[in-house]
Amino acid sequence: MDDALGTLLVEEWGLRDAVATPLDGGMNSLTWTIRAPGASYVATWVPREETDLFAAGATAARLAARAGVLTGAPVPRREGSDLSPLGEGVVALLEHVPGAELAGETDEDAALMGEVLARVHRETRGQAARGALV
C-alpha cells in the first residue's frame, strides 16, 4: 500500500519527493504523515464501503475551513475531486493541522473540543455536506 500511495501522491497531487510515514490510530482507516518539500499533509485511506461518509466529512471539513476553522480540509486532486481510488478503498490528502492532539481525557481538552465543535456548527449553519450526519 505504501508504494501505491507514493505513486498516487505524484500522479494525483503532483507531490514529488514526498515521504509517507504510517501513523497509529485512525477510525476504520489507515493514515500517513506526508512530508513534501515545503509542506506537510495527512493521507487517509478508508475501505470502499466508507466512501460516502468519508466524502461527506471531507466536504464538511472544507466548509468549516472556509469559515476559518482549522480542520484538516482535503487538498483537491489535480482534476478537482477530493478522493482517489487506491486498492479496495479511497484516499484523501488532508491539510496538516499543527498542534498537540487532544485526547479528551481532561476537562480542558473536553471544553476545547466542545468550543471548536460549537464554532463549526455556528460557522457552517445553513450549508450542507451531501451525506453528512446532521
N, CA, C and O atoms as a printed pandas DataFrame, in Angstrom:
     atom_number atom_name residue_name chain_id  residue_number  x_coord  y_coord  z_coord
0              1         N          MET        A               1    0.829   -1.193    0.000
1              2        CA          MET        A               1    0.000    0.000    0.000
2              3         C          MET        A               1    0.874    1.257    0.000
3              4         O          MET        A               1    0.543    2.242   -0.660
4              5         N          ASP        A               2    2.000    1.226    0.746
5              6        CA          ASP        A               2    2.867    2.403    0.827
6              7         C          ASP        A               2    3.416    2.808   -0.544
7              8         O          ASP        A               2    3.458    3.994   -0.870
8              9         N          ASP        A               3    3.836    1.819   -1.348
9             10        CA          ASP        A               3    4.356    2.125   -2.684
10            11         C          ASP        A               3    3.269    2.715   -3.575
11            12         O          ASP        A               3    3.504    3.676   -4.307
12            13         N          ALA        A               4    2.074    2.126   -3.503
13            14        CA          ALA        A               4    0.954    2.630   -4.308
14            15         C          ALA        A               4    0.584    4.049   -3.888
15            16         O          ALA        A               4    0.252    4.881   -4.733
16            17         N          LEU        A               5    0.641    4.328   -2.593
17            18        CA          LEU        A               5    0.350    5.671   -2.114
18            19         C          LEU        A               5    1.366    6.666   -2.654
19            20         O          LEU        A               5    0.994    7.756   -3.090
20            21         N          GLY        A               6    2.646    6.302   -2.631
21            22        CA          GLY        A               6    3.689    7.187   -3.164
22            23         C          GLY        A               6    3.448    7.534   -4.617
23            24         O          GLY        A               6    3.589    8.691   -5.012
24            25         N          THR        A               7    3.085    6.543   -5.419
25            26        CA          THR        A               7    2.779    6.780   -6.829
26            27         C          THR        A               7    1.572    7.697   -6.970
27            28         O          THR        A               7    1.569    8.611   -7.794
28            29         N          LEU        A               8    0.551    7.448   -6.164
29            30        CA          LEU        A               8   -0.671    8.256   -6.207
30            31         C          LEU        A               8   -0.393    9.714   -5.846
31            32         O          LEU        A               8   -0.945   10.622   -6.467
32            33         N          LEU        A               9    0.452    9.939   -4.855
33            34        CA          LEU        A               9    0.771   11.313   -4.455
34            35         C          LEU        A               9    1.399   12.094   -5.603
35            36         O          LEU        A               9    1.143   13.289   -5.755
36            37         N          VAL        A              10    2.210   11.432   -6.403
37            38        CA          VAL        A              10    2.823   12.083   -7.562
38            39         C          VAL        A              10    1.790   12.288   -8.665
39            40         O          VAL        A              10    1.664   13.389   -9.200
40            41         N          GLU        A              11    1.052   11.237   -9.006
41            42        CA          GLU        A              11    0.124   11.300  -10.136
42            43         C          GLU        A              11   -1.085   12.188   -9.887
43            44         O          GLU        A              11   -1.505   12.922  -10.782
44            45         N          GLU        A              12   -1.652   12.134   -8.685
45            46        CA          GLU        A              12   -2.900   12.843   -8.410
46            47         C          GLU        A              12   -2.718   14.216   -7.773
47            48         O          GLU        A              12   -3.543   15.108   -7.970
48            49         N          TRP        A              13   -1.630   14.390   -7.002
49            50        CA          TRP        A              13   -1.429   15.661   -6.303
50            51         C          TRP        A              13   -0.131   16.352   -6.703
51            52         O          TRP        A              13    0.160   17.442   -6.211
52            53         N          GLY        A              14    0.653   15.740   -7.586
53            54        CA          GLY        A              14    1.893   16.353   -8.044
54            55         C          GLY        A              14    2.972   16.466   -6.980
55            56         O          GLY        A              14    3.848   17.325   -7.081
56            57         N          LEU        A              15    2.923   15.616   -5.965
57            58        CA          LEU        A              15    3.888   15.683   -4.865
58            59         C          LEU        A              15    5.087   14.764   -5.142
59            60         O          LEU        A              15    5.066   13.572   -4.833
60            61         N          ARG        A              16    6.104   15.344   -5.721
61            62        CA          ARG        A              16    7.336   14.591   -5.942
62            63         C          ARG        A              16    8.186   14.704   -4.677
63            64         O          ARG        A              16    8.095   15.689   -3.944
64            65         N          ASP        A              17    8.984   13.721   -4.439
65            66        CA          ASP        A              17    9.875   13.711   -3.275
66            67         C          ASP        A              17    9.125   13.719   -1.948
67            68         O          ASP        A              17    9.681   14.138   -0.933
68            69         N          ALA        A              18    7.871   13.264   -1.936
69            70        CA          ALA        A              18    7.107   13.172   -0.694
70            71         C          ALA        A              18    7.499   11.891    0.043
71            72         O          ALA        A              18    7.774   10.861   -0.572
72            73         N          VAL        A              19    7.518   11.982    1.366
73            74        CA          VAL        A              19    7.825   10.828    2.206
74            75         C          VAL        A              19    6.599   10.539    3.059
75            76         O          VAL        A              19    6.115   11.415    3.776
76            77         N          ALA        A              20    6.097    9.311    2.982
77            78        CA          ALA        A              20    4.921    8.887    3.737
78            79         C          ALA        A              20    5.362    8.034    4.925
79            80         O          ALA        A              20    6.097    7.059    4.766
80            81         N          THR        A              21    4.900    8.415    6.116
81            82        CA          THR        A              21    5.206    7.669    7.333
82            83         C          THR        A              21    3.892    7.221    7.962
83            84         O          THR        A              21    3.056    8.063    8.289
84            85         N          PRO        A              22    3.687    5.912    8.141
85            86        CA          PRO        A              22    2.433    5.439    8.732
86            87         C          PRO        A              22    2.205    6.010   10.126
87            88         O          PRO        A              22    3.143    6.182   10.905
88            89         N          LEU        A              23    0.950    6.299   10.423
89            90        CA          LEU        A              23    0.526    6.772   11.740
90            91         C          LEU        A              23   -0.281    5.684   12.428
91            92         O          LEU        A              23   -0.934    4.873   11.771
92            93         N          ASP        A              24   -0.233    5.671   13.735
93            94        CA          ASP        A              24   -1.090    4.773   14.503
94            95         C          ASP        A              24   -2.475    5.392   14.590
95            96         O          ASP        A              24   -2.641    6.598   14.408
96            97         N          GLY        A              25   -3.441    4.575   14.863
97            98        CA          GLY        A              25   -4.794    5.086   15.078
98            99         C          GLY        A              25   -5.571    5.151   13.781
99           100         O          GLY        A              25   -5.259    4.458   12.813
100          101         N          GLY        A              26   -6.574    5.985   13.777
101          102        CA          GLY        A              26   -7.463    6.069   12.633
102          103         C          GLY        A              26   -8.676    5.199   12.886
103          104         O          GLY        A              26   -8.546    4.028   13.244
104          105         N          MET        A              27   -9.844    5.763   12.702
105          106        CA          MET        A              27  -11.080    5.015   12.910
106          107         C          MET        A              27  -11.484    4.379   11.588
107          108         O          MET        A              27  -11.899    5.080   10.665
108          109         N          ASN        A              28  -11.369    3.059   11.486
109          110        CA          ASN        A              28  -11.699    2.338   10.254
110          111         C          ASN        A              28  -10.900    2.871    9.073
111          112         O          ASN        A              28  -11.398    2.901    7.948
112          113         N          SER        A              29   -9.660    3.294    9.326
113          114        CA          SER        A              29   -8.859    3.884    8.262
114          115         C          SER        A              29   -7.387    3.578    8.478
115          116         O          SER        A              29   -6.975    3.090    9.531
116          117         N          LEU        A              30   -6.611    3.880    7.450
117          118        CA          LEU        A              30   -5.156    3.879    7.533
118          119         C          LEU        A              30   -4.724    5.318    7.314
119          120         O          LEU        A              30   -5.305    6.020    6.487
120          121         N          THR        A              31   -3.706    5.767    8.048
121          122        CA          THR        A              31   -3.266    7.153    7.914
122          123         C          THR        A              31   -1.751    7.227    7.838
123          124         O          THR        A              31   -1.039    6.384    8.385
124          125         N          TRP        A              32   -1.275    8.255    7.148
125          126        CA          TRP        A              32    0.144    8.516    6.996
126          127         C          TRP        A              32    0.400   10.013    7.152
127          128         O          TRP        A              32   -0.423   10.832    6.743
128          129         N          THR        A              33    1.527   10.364    7.734
129          130        CA          THR        A              33    2.024   11.733    7.651
130          131         C          THR        A              33    2.766   11.832    6.335
131          132         O          THR        A              33    3.565   10.957    6.000
132          133         N          ILE        A              34    2.507   12.885    5.593
133          134        CA          ILE        A              34    3.165   13.096    4.307
134          135         C          ILE        A              34    4.032   14.341    4.423
135          136         O          ILE        A              34    3.531   15.434    4.688
136          137         N          ARG        A              35    5.309   14.173    4.229
137          138        CA          ARG        A              35    6.241   15.306    4.229
138          139         C          ARG        A              35    6.713   15.516    2.797
139          140         O          ARG        A              35    7.272   14.616    2.171
140          141         N          ALA        A              36    6.477   16.714    2.296
141          142        CA          ALA        A              36    6.912   17.086    0.963
142          143         C          ALA        A              36    7.722   18.368    1.102
143          144         O          ALA        A              36    7.580   19.071    2.103
144          145         N          PRO        A              37    8.554   18.688    0.139
145          146        CA          PRO        A              37    9.324   19.927    0.242
146          147         C          PRO        A              37    8.407   21.130    0.494
147          148         O          PRO        A              37    7.559   21.466   -0.332
148          149         N          GLY        A              38    8.596   21.767    1.650
149          150        CA          GLY        A              38    7.835   22.964    1.976
150          151         C          GLY        A              38    6.422   22.744    2.488
151          152         O          GLY        A              38    5.696   23.718    2.690
152          153         N          ALA        A              39    6.000   21.494    2.707
153          154        CA          ALA        A              39    4.624   21.251    3.144
154          155         C          ALA        A              39    4.511   19.918    3.868
155          156         O          ALA        A              39    5.345   19.027    3.710
156          157         N          SER        A              40    3.458   19.809    4.665
157          158        CA          SER        A              40    3.144   18.517    5.281
158          159         C          SER        A              40    1.636   18.314    5.236
159          160         O          SER        A              40    0.856   19.265    5.288
160          161         N          TYR        A              41    1.251   17.052    5.137
161          162        CA          TYR        A              41   -0.144   16.661    4.982
162          163         C          TYR        A              41   -0.387   15.397    5.783
163          164         O          TYR        A              41    0.524   14.843    6.398
164          165         N          VAL        A              42   -1.629   14.955    5.764
165          166        CA          VAL        A              42   -2.007   13.642    6.258
166          167         C          VAL        A              42   -2.782   12.964    5.139
167          168         O          VAL        A              42   -3.710   13.549    4.580
168          169         N          ALA        A              43   -2.406   11.740    4.811
169          170        CA          ALA        A              43   -3.173   10.946    3.848
170          171         C          ALA        A              43   -4.011    9.960    4.650
171          172         O          ALA        A              43   -3.518    9.323    5.581
172          173         N          THR        A              44   -5.279    9.843    4.281
173          174        CA          THR        A              44   -6.183    8.923    4.960
174          175         C          THR        A              44   -6.837    8.018    3.923
175          176         O          THR        A              44   -7.351    8.485    2.907
176          177         N          TRP        A              45   -6.807    6.723    4.196
177          178        CA          TRP        A              45   -7.426    5.714    3.342
178          179         C          TRP        A              45   -8.560    5.068    4.116
179          180         O          TRP        A              45   -8.414    4.740    5.293
180          181         N          VAL        A              46   -9.694    4.885    3.447
181          182        CA          VAL        A              46  -10.812    4.151    4.036
182          183         C          VAL        A              46  -11.262    3.076    3.051
183          184         O          VAL        A              46  -11.067    3.224    1.845
184          185         N          PRO        A              47  -11.864    1.992    3.555
185          186        CA          PRO        A              47  -12.395    0.968    2.664
186          187         C          PRO        A              47  -13.538    1.531    1.803
187          188         O          PRO        A              47  -14.230    2.469    2.198
188          189         N          ARG        A              48  -13.709    0.950    0.655
189          190        CA          ARG        A              48  -14.679    1.442   -0.329
190          191         C          ARG        A              48  -16.072    1.668    0.273
191          192         O          ARG        A              48  -16.743    2.635   -0.086
192          193         N          GLU        A              49  -16.519    0.787    1.189
193          194        CA          GLU        A              49  -17.873    0.930    1.743
194          195         C          GLU        A              49  -18.014    2.174    2.630
195          196         O          GLU        A              49  -19.134    2.543    2.983
196          197         N          GLU        A              50  -16.919    2.819    2.991
197          198        CA          GLU        A              50  -16.944    4.040    3.807
198          199         C          GLU        A              50  -16.851    5.311    2.953
199          200         O          GLU        A              50  -16.809    6.414    3.498
200          201         N          THR        A              51  -16.818    5.169    1.629
201          202        CA          THR        A              51  -16.566    6.301    0.738
202          203         C          THR        A              51  -17.560    7.440    0.915
203          204         O          THR        A              51  -17.150    8.597    1.011
204          205         N          ASP        A              52  -18.854    7.145    0.960
205          206        CA          ASP        A              52  -19.846    8.227    1.036
206          207         C          ASP        A              52  -19.702    9.050    2.309
207          208         O          ASP        A              52  -19.749   10.280    2.262
208          209         N          LEU        A              53  -19.529    8.390    3.433
209          210        CA          LEU        A              53  -19.369    9.103    4.697
210          211         C          LEU        A              53  -18.047    9.876    4.726
211          212         O          LEU        A              53  -17.990   10.992    5.243
212          213         N          PHE        A              54  -16.994    9.287    4.174
213          214        CA          PHE        A              54  -15.689    9.944    4.101
214          215         C          PHE        A              54  -15.778   11.203    3.233
215          216         O          PHE        A              54  -15.243   12.250    3.597
216          217         N          ALA        A              55  -16.446   11.097    2.099
217          218        CA          ALA        A              55  -16.619   12.248    1.208
218          219         C          ALA        A              55  -17.415   13.353    1.892
219          220         O          ALA        A              55  -17.097   14.533    1.742
220          221         N          ALA        A              56  -18.446   12.980    2.640
221          222        CA          ALA        A              56  -19.247   13.972    3.366
222          223         C          ALA        A              56  -18.397   14.674    4.417
223          224         O          ALA        A              56  -18.500   15.888    4.593
224          225         N          GLY        A              57  -17.563   13.919    5.112
225          226        CA          GLY        A              57  -16.680   14.515    6.109
226          227         C          GLY        A              57  -15.678   15.464    5.476
227          228         O          GLY        A              57  -15.372   16.515    6.039
228          229         N          ALA        A              58  -15.164   15.098    4.302
229          230        CA          ALA        A              58  -14.229   15.976    3.596
230          231         C          ALA        A              58  -14.908   17.281    3.200
231          232         O          ALA        A              58  -14.315   18.353    3.315
232          233         N          THR        A              59  -16.144   17.191    2.736
233          234        CA          THR        A              59  -16.892   18.392    2.372
234          235         C          THR        A              59  -17.157   19.255    3.599
235          236         O          THR        A              59  -17.017   20.477    3.546
236          237         N          ALA        A              60  -17.536   18.623    4.696
237          238        CA          ALA        A              60  -17.781   19.375    5.930
238          239         C          ALA        A              60  -16.503   20.062    6.406
239          240         O          ALA        A              60  -16.550   21.204    6.863
240          241         N          ALA        A              61  -15.361   19.377    6.305
241          242        CA          ALA        A              61  -14.089   19.983    6.700
242          243         C          ALA        A              61  -13.763   21.187    5.821
243          244         O          ALA        A              61  -13.267   22.200    6.313
244          245         N          ARG        A              62  -14.041   21.080    4.525
245          246        CA          ARG        A              62  -13.793   22.207    3.620
246          247         C          ARG        A              62  -14.683   23.393    3.983
247          248         O          ARG        A              62  -14.212   24.530    4.009
248          249         N          LEU        A              63  -15.966   23.143    4.265
249          250        CA          LEU        A              63  -16.878   24.230    4.636
250          251         C          LEU        A              63  -16.406   24.926    5.906
251          252         O          LEU        A              63  -16.421   26.154    5.984
252          253         N          ALA        A              64  -15.989   24.150    6.894
253          254        CA          ALA        A              64  -15.505   24.737    8.144
254          255         C          ALA        A              64  -14.208   25.512    7.913
255          256         O          ALA        A              64  -14.012   26.579    8.494
256          257         N          ALA        A              65  -13.330   24.984    7.074
257          258        CA          ALA        A              65  -12.070   25.670    6.783
258          259         C          ALA        A              65  -12.329   27.011    6.099
259          260         O          ALA        A              65  -11.650   27.995    6.394
260          261         N          ARG        A              66  -13.286   27.058    5.205
261          262        CA          ARG        A              66  -13.630   28.329    4.541
262          263         C          ARG        A              66  -14.134   29.359    5.541
263          264         O          ARG        A              66  -14.047   30.564    5.302
264          265         N          ALA        A              67  -14.659   28.881    6.662
265          266        CA          ALA        A              67  -15.149   29.774    7.710
266          267         C          ALA        A              67  -14.040   30.126    8.702
267          268         O          ALA        A              67  -14.287   30.835    9.678
268          269         N          GLY        A              68  -12.820   29.636    8.461
269          270        CA          GLY        A              68  -11.701   29.983    9.308
270          271         C          GLY        A              68  -11.361   28.996   10.405
271          272         O          GLY        A              68  -10.513   29.284   11.250
272          273         N          VAL        A              69  -12.002   27.839   10.412
273          274        CA          VAL        A              69  -11.717   26.820   11.421
274          275         C          VAL        A              69  -10.650   25.876   10.860
275          276         O          VAL        A              69  -10.793   25.375    9.744
276          277         N          LEU        A              70   -9.582   25.631   11.626
277          278        CA          LEU        A              70   -8.550   24.685   11.193
278          279         C          LEU        A              70   -9.128   23.281   11.276
279          280         O          LEU        A              70   -9.460   22.803   12.360
280          281         N          THR        A              71   -9.248   22.626   10.135
281          282        CA          THR        A              71   -9.962   21.354   10.111
282          283         C          THR        A              71   -9.208   20.191    9.488
283          284         O          THR        A              71   -9.638   19.047    9.639
284          285         N          GLY        A              72   -8.125   20.429    8.809
285          286        CA          GLY        A              72   -7.526   19.351    8.034
286          287         C          GLY        A              72   -8.336   19.116    6.778
287          288         O          GLY        A              72   -8.651   17.977    6.432
288          289         N          ALA        A              73   -8.674   20.209    6.092
289          290        CA          ALA        A              73   -9.503   20.141    4.883
290          291         C          ALA        A              73   -8.794   19.346    3.793
291          292         O          ALA        A              73   -7.565   19.299    3.756
292          293         N          PRO        A              74   -9.559   18.728    2.913
293          294        CA          PRO        A              74   -8.958   17.966    1.824
294          295         C          PRO        A              74   -8.254   18.872    0.817
295          296         O          PRO        A              74   -8.680   19.997    0.557
296          297         N          VAL        A              75   -7.174   18.351    0.265
297          298        CA          VAL        A              75   -6.440   19.022   -0.800
298          299         C          VAL        A              75   -6.960   18.425   -2.108
299          300         O          VAL        A              75   -6.817   17.222   -2.326
300          301         N          PRO        A              76   -7.556   19.230   -2.977
301          302        CA          PRO        A              76   -8.101   18.663   -4.217
302          303         C          PRO        A              76   -7.021   18.014   -5.088
303          304         O          PRO        A              76   -5.881   18.476   -5.142
304          305         N          ARG        A              77   -7.406   16.948   -5.757
305          306        CA          ARG        A              77   -6.531   16.307   -6.732
306          307         C          ARG        A              77   -6.365   17.247   -7.923
307          308         O          ARG        A              77   -7.080   18.243   -8.031
308          309         N          ARG        A              78   -5.454   16.946   -8.791
309          310        CA          ARG        A              78   -5.218   17.777   -9.979
310          311         C          ARG        A              78   -6.499   17.995  -10.781
311          312         O          ARG        A              78   -6.706   19.070  -11.344
312          313         N          GLU        A              79   -7.355   16.979  -10.832
313          314        CA          GLU        A              79   -8.580   17.090  -11.614
314          315         C          GLU        A              79   -9.737   17.667  -10.801
315          316         O          GLU        A              79  -10.834   17.832  -11.334
316          317         N          GLY        A              80   -9.514   17.980   -9.511
317          318        CA          GLY        A              80  -10.503   18.702   -8.735
318          319         C          GLY        A              80  -11.228   17.957   -7.639
319          320         O          GLY        A              80  -11.704   18.591   -6.697
320          321         N          SER        A              81  -11.337   16.637   -7.716
321          322        CA          SER        A              81  -12.082   15.917   -6.678
322          323         C          SER        A              81  -11.187   15.654   -5.467
323          324         O          SER        A              81   -9.965   15.791   -5.535
324          325         N          ASP        A              82  -11.818   15.278   -4.368
325          326        CA          ASP        A              82  -11.096   15.071   -3.107
326          327         C          ASP        A              82  -10.531   13.671   -2.946
327          328         O          ASP        A              82   -9.473   13.507   -2.339
328          329         N          LEU        A              83  -11.199   12.671   -3.466
329          330        CA          LEU        A              83  -10.852   11.277   -3.208
330          331         C          LEU        A              83  -10.296   10.599   -4.445
331          332         O          LEU        A              83  -10.693   10.898   -5.572
332          333         N          SER        A              84   -9.372    9.682   -4.216
333          334        CA          SER        A              84   -8.806    8.897   -5.310
334          335         C          SER        A              84   -8.868    7.420   -4.942
335          336         O          SER        A              84   -8.573    7.049   -3.806
336          337         N          PRO        A              85   -9.248    6.581   -5.891
337          338        CA          PRO        A              85   -9.249    5.144   -5.613
338          339         C          PRO        A              85   -7.837    4.658   -5.294
339          340         O          PRO        A              85   -6.858    5.106   -5.891
340          341         N          LEU        A              86   -7.756    3.734   -4.343
341          342        CA          LEU        A              86   -6.489    3.096   -4.009
342          343         C          LEU        A              86   -6.808    1.722   -3.451
343          344         O          LEU        A              86   -7.361    1.596   -2.358
344          345         N          GLY        A              87   -6.455    0.698   -4.205
345          346        CA          GLY        A              87   -6.751   -0.670   -3.785
346          347         C          GLY        A              87   -8.243   -0.864   -3.609
347          348         O          GLY        A              87   -9.029   -0.528   -4.495
348          349         N          GLU        A              88   -8.633   -1.405   -2.466
349          350        CA          GLU        A              88  -10.042   -1.675   -2.164
350          351         C          GLU        A              88  -10.699   -0.522   -1.411
351          352         O          GLU        A              88  -11.644   -0.729   -0.650
352          353         N          GLY        A              89  -10.194    0.691   -1.626
353          354        CA          GLY        A              89  -10.754    1.842   -0.936
354          355         C          GLY        A              89  -10.428    3.134   -1.650
355          356         O          GLY        A              89  -10.128    3.149   -2.844
356          357         N          VAL        A              90  -10.493    4.214   -0.898
357          358        CA          VAL        A              90  -10.201    5.538   -1.441
358          359         C          VAL        A              90   -9.293    6.281   -0.460
359          360         O          VAL        A              90   -9.281    5.996    0.738
360          361         N          VAL        A              91   -8.543    7.231   -0.992
361          362        CA          VAL        A              91   -7.631    8.020   -0.176
362          363         C          VAL        A              91   -7.882    9.502   -0.412
363          364         O          VAL        A              91   -8.233    9.919   -1.515
364          365         N          ALA        A              92   -7.697   10.287    0.640
365          366        CA          ALA        A              92   -7.743   11.744    0.543
366          367         C          ALA        A              92   -6.447   12.285    1.129
367          368         O          ALA        A              92   -5.890   11.724    2.072
368          369         N          LEU        A              93   -5.984   13.376    0.557
369          370        CA          LEU        A              93   -4.847   14.102    1.102
370          371         C          LEU        A              93   -5.421   15.287    1.861
371          372         O          LEU        A              93   -6.177   16.083    1.305
372          373         N          LEU        A              94   -5.060   15.400    3.133
373          374        CA          LEU        A              94   -5.638   16.419    4.007
374          375         C          LEU        A              94   -4.570   17.396    4.472
375          376         O          LEU        A              94   -3.414   17.021    4.666
376          377         N          GLU        A              95   -4.963   18.641    4.648
377          378        CA          GLU        A              95   -4.044   19.630    5.198
378          379         C          GLU        A              95   -3.639   19.191    6.601
379          380         O          GLU        A              95   -4.471   18.709    7.370
380          381         N          HIS        A              96   -2.382   19.357    6.926
381          382        CA          HIS        A              96   -1.916   19.039    8.275
382          383         C          HIS        A              96   -2.268   20.193    9.202
383          384         O          HIS        A              96   -2.002   21.350    8.879
384          385         N          VAL        A              97   -2.857   19.892   10.340
385          386        CA          VAL        A              97   -3.179   20.901   11.352
386          387         C          VAL        A              97   -2.140   20.763   12.459
387          388         O          VAL        A              97   -2.101   19.744   13.149
388          389         N          PRO        A              98   -1.303   21.776   12.634
389          390        CA          PRO        A              98   -0.269   21.685   13.663
390          391         C          PRO        A              98   -0.864   21.761   15.067
391          392         O          PRO        A              98   -1.983   22.234   15.260
392          393         N          GLY        A              99   -0.103   21.291   16.025
393          394        CA          GLY        A              99   -0.528   21.377   17.415
394          395         C          GLY        A              99   -0.543   20.021   18.075
395          396         O          GLY        A              99   -0.220   18.998   17.471
396          397         N          ALA        A             100   -0.926   20.045   19.323
397          398        CA          ALA        A             100   -0.977   18.811   20.114
398          399         C          ALA        A             100   -2.328   18.130   19.926
399          400         O          ALA        A             100   -3.368   18.788   19.884
400          401         N          GLU        A             101   -2.297   16.815   19.816
401          402        CA          GLU        A             101   -3.524   16.034   19.691
402          403         C          GLU        A             101   -4.300   16.086   20.999
403          404         O          GLU        A             101   -3.721   15.972   22.080
404          405         N          LEU        A             102   -5.608   16.257   20.893
405          406        CA          LEU        A             102   -6.466   16.267   22.076
406          407         C          LEU        A             102   -7.025   14.870   22.303
407          408         O          LEU        A             102   -7.547   14.240   21.383
408          409         N          ALA        A             103   -6.912   14.397   23.527
409          410        CA          ALA        A             103   -7.422   13.068   23.852
410          411         C          ALA        A             103   -8.802   13.138   24.480
411          412         O          ALA        A             103   -9.514   12.136   24.531
412          413         N          GLY        A             104   -9.185   14.320   24.961
413          414        CA          GLY        A             104  -10.482   14.450   25.614
414          415         C          GLY        A             104  -10.512   13.868   27.003
415          416         O          GLY        A             104  -11.585   13.669   27.573
416          417         N          GLU        A             105   -9.348   13.591   27.556
417          418        CA          GLU        A             105   -9.280   12.963   28.869
418          419         C          GLU        A             105   -9.247   13.966   30.019
419          420         O          GLU        A             105   -9.391   13.586   31.180
420          421         N          THR        A             106   -9.060   15.241   29.700
421          422        CA          THR        A             106   -9.057   16.266   30.741
422          423         C          THR        A             106  -10.243   17.204   30.516
423          424         O          THR        A             106  -10.794   17.280   29.417
424          425         N          ASP        A             107  -10.618   17.903   31.559
425          426        CA          ASP        A             107  -11.700   18.882   31.428
426          427         C          ASP        A             107  -11.341   19.952   30.407
427          428         O          ASP        A             107  -12.205   20.409   29.658
428          429         N          GLU        A             108  -10.069   20.357   30.369
429          430        CA          GLU        A             108   -9.624   21.379   29.422
430          431         C          GLU        A             108   -9.757   20.894   27.986
431          432         O          GLU        A             108  -10.236   21.629   27.123
432          433         N          ASP        A             109   -9.333   19.650   27.723
433          434        CA          ASP        A             109   -9.482   19.073   26.384
434          435         C          ASP        A             109  -10.949   19.017   25.983
435          436         O          ASP        A             109  -11.310   19.429   24.881
436          437         N          ALA        A             110  -11.787   18.514   26.866
437          438        CA          ALA        A             110  -13.214   18.378   26.573
438          439         C          ALA        A             110  -13.837   19.746   26.290
439          440         O          ALA        A             110  -14.641   19.885   25.368
440          441         N          ALA        A             111  -13.465   20.755   27.084
441          442        CA          ALA        A             111  -14.012   22.097   26.874
442          443         C          ALA        A             111  -13.568   22.650   25.519
443          444         O          ALA        A             111  -14.377   23.227   24.793
444          445         N          LEU        A             112  -12.291   22.479   25.173
445          446        CA          LEU        A             112  -11.798   22.979   23.890
446          447         C          LEU        A             112  -12.471   22.262   22.725
447          448         O          LEU        A             112  -12.834   22.894   21.732
448          449         N          MET        A             113  -12.637   20.952   22.840
449          450        CA          MET        A             113  -13.309   20.188   21.789
450          451         C          MET        A             113  -14.746   20.691   21.599
451          452         O          MET        A             113  -15.210   20.844   20.469
452          453         N          GLY        A             114  -15.431   20.940   22.688
453          454        CA          GLY        A             114  -16.794   21.455   22.616
454          455         C          GLY        A             114  -16.851   22.836   21.991
455          456         O          GLY        A             114  -17.744   23.123   21.194
456          457         N          GLU        A             115  -15.900   23.696   22.348
457          458        CA          GLU        A             115  -15.859   25.043   21.773
458          459         C          GLU        A             115  -15.646   25.002   20.267
459          460         O          GLU        A             115  -16.301   25.730   19.521
460          461         N          VAL        A             116  -14.728   24.148   19.821
461          462        CA          VAL        A             116  -14.453   24.055   18.383
462          463         C          VAL        A             116  -15.662   23.479   17.656
463          464         O          VAL        A             116  -16.040   23.980   16.596
464          465         N          LEU        A             117  -16.267   22.444   18.204
465          466        CA          LEU        A             117  -17.448   21.853   17.572
466          467         C          LEU        A             117  -18.583   22.869   17.490
467          468         O          LEU        A             117  -19.263   22.956   16.467
468          469         N          ALA        A             118  -18.792   23.631   18.551
469          470        CA          ALA        A             118  -19.830   24.668   18.537
470          471         C          ALA        A             118  -19.528   25.710   17.460
471          472         O          ALA        A             118  -20.434   26.157   16.756
472          473         N          ARG        A             119  -18.259   26.095   17.333
473          474        CA          ARG        A             119  -17.882   27.079   16.314
474          475         C          ARG        A             119  -18.141   26.545   14.908
475          476         O          ARG        A             119  -18.643   27.267   14.047
476          477         N          VAL        A             120  -17.801   25.294   14.683
477          478        CA          VAL        A             120  -18.055   24.691   13.360
478          479         C          VAL        A             120  -19.553   24.749   13.048
479          480         O          VAL        A             120  -19.944   25.102   11.935
480          481         N          HIS        A             121  -20.379   24.404   14.021
481          482        CA          HIS        A             121  -21.825   24.443   13.800
482          483         C          HIS        A             121  -22.312   25.868   13.516
483          484         O          HIS        A             121  -23.132   26.079   12.623
484          485         N          ARG        A             122  -21.811   26.833   14.270
485          486        CA          ARG        A             122  -22.201   28.237   14.042
486          487         C          ARG        A             122  -21.769   28.710   12.667
487          488         O          ARG        A             122  -22.561   29.300   11.931
488          489         N          GLU        A             123  -20.521   28.456   12.318
489          490        CA          GLU        A             123  -19.942   28.991   11.084
490          491         C          GLU        A             123  -20.476   28.319    9.822
491          492         O          GLU        A             123  -20.432   28.910    8.743
492          493         N          THR        A             124  -20.979   27.093    9.945
493          494        CA          THR        A             124  -21.446   26.381    8.755
494          495         C          THR        A             124  -22.980   26.237    8.720
495          496         O          THR        A             124  -23.526   25.522    7.879
496          497         N          ARG        A             125  -23.646   26.911    9.623
497          498        CA          ARG        A             125  -25.110   26.844    9.653
498          499         C          ARG        A             125  -25.687   27.182    8.276
499          500         O          ARG        A             125  -25.291   28.161    7.644
500          501         N          GLY        A             126  -26.616   26.363    7.835
501          502        CA          GLY        A             126  -27.262   26.593    6.545
502          503         C          GLY        A             126  -26.528   26.035    5.348
503          504         O          GLY        A             126  -27.044   26.080    4.231
504          505         N          GLN        A             127  -25.332   25.508    5.557
505          506        CA          GLN        A             127  -24.584   24.886    4.486
506          507         C          GLN        A             127  -24.729   23.379    4.618
507          508         O          GLN        A             127  -24.865   22.864    5.728
508          509         N          ALA        A             128  -24.703   22.689    3.530
509          510        CA          ALA        A             128  -24.930   21.248    3.585
510          511         C          ALA        A             128  -23.747   20.497    2.986
511          512         O          ALA        A             128  -23.130   20.953    2.023
512          513         N          ALA        A             129  -23.445   19.359    3.559
513          514        CA          ALA        A             129  -22.480   18.432    3.014
514          515         C          ALA        A             129  -23.259   17.170    2.672
515          516         O          ALA        A             129  -23.696   16.450    3.569
516          517         N          ARG        A             130  -23.431   16.902    1.408
517          518        CA          ARG        A             130  -24.227   15.756    0.971
518          519         C          ARG        A             130  -23.770   14.486    1.696
519          520         O          ARG        A             130  -22.593   14.128    1.668
520          521         N          GLY        A             131  -24.714   13.824    2.333
521          522        CA          GLY        A             131  -24.442   12.575    3.023
522          523         C          GLY        A             131  -23.920   12.736    4.424
523          524         O          GLY        A             131  -23.693   11.740    5.111
524          525         N          ALA        A             132  -23.719   13.972    4.876
525          526        CA          ALA        A             132  -23.187   14.195    6.222
526          527         C          ALA        A             132  -24.242   13.876    7.260
527          528         O          ALA        A             132  -25.443   13.941    7.000
528          529         N          LEU        A             133  -23.769   13.533    8.426
529          530        CA          LEU        A             133  -24.685   13.316    9.536
530          531         C          LEU        A             133  -25.136   14.669   10.038
531          532         O          LEU        A             133  -24.307   15.507   10.393
532          533         N          VAL        A             134  -26.434   14.896   10.074
533          534        CA          VAL        A             134  -26.956   16.194   10.548
534          535         C          VAL        A             134  -27.955   15.976   11.656
535          536         O          VAL        A             134  -28.508   16.940   12.187
